[in-house]
Amino acid sequence: MARRRKLYEGKAKVLYEGPEPGTLIQYFKDDATAFNNAKKGVITGKGVLNNRISEYLMTRLAEVGIPTHFVRRLNMREQLIREVEIIPIEVVVRNIAAGSICKRLDLEEGKMLPRSIVEYYYKSDRLNDPLVAEEHITAFGWASAQDIDDMMSMSLRINDFLSGLLIGVGLRLVDFKLEFGRYYTEESVIVVLADEISPDNCRLWDSGTNEKLDKDRFRRDLGGEREAYQEVARRLGVLPEAGPMDLKGPKAIQ
Ligand code: UDP
């Protein structure tokens, strides 16, 4: 394979130049980080599993009319995506109290929220992704009122659709984080779902036992991270056939 240009390396993914203009290749790493990079580790096979899980969920979402950056999976660790201009806002949707909202508002973990709550965080490692209001987003020009409207309505639809899909395989969608980007075509610009949807950025609890099947296993040193991600992939019917044997996948070409 030809050498290709690395455009960006994040905590869990690498972006390479794509085969044609307007496309990128998204490579999923096994690296895991938490608490704004203070905790680092590797979950062997995570990249392979997240590639499949995100492919599956983005494909299902596209089928119900949510525009996404996903084009197709290329191999075990890579997918072809459309190049978008990432909006520097993380949209978090919460159904059940967990994580930072419990501390901030003194809520008991596991408490059903009175309704789904959408929060915005400004993407900034330096500032530790602070919680912000719409006022900050529009005043500082991070996104327009129309962008916020689009992100909010898509996030709620995604929440409804994914909550249903996941409960069908015995998983409670506790909360999750989304990122969006502006996709420029010749005639227009639309806001599309970007990044990934996987147990790295969703809290998923077994609906029978409330067992955590997501990155909280890593954050809280619970062990069994890989098994948890595999279980999510298995329930969604996307566990690679060769199972753990397949998990190493090809090495990234730099
Ligand atoms: N999340 C994420 N990236 C972040 C912060 C949060 O993917 O930088 C996800 C996290 O996995 C959870 C949801 O967003 O599903 C809500 O996270 P929370 O605000 O509770 O923060 P945390 O407890 O993870 O610090």
Boltz pocket constraint, residues with backbone or C-beta under 6 A from the ligand:
constraints:
  - pocket:
      binder: B
      contacts: [[A, 92], [A, 93], [A, 98], [A, 99], [A, 100], [A, 101], [A, 129], [A, 175], [A, 176], [A, 177], [A, 199], [A, 200], [A, 201], [A, 202], [A, 203], [A, 215]]
      max_distance: 6.0
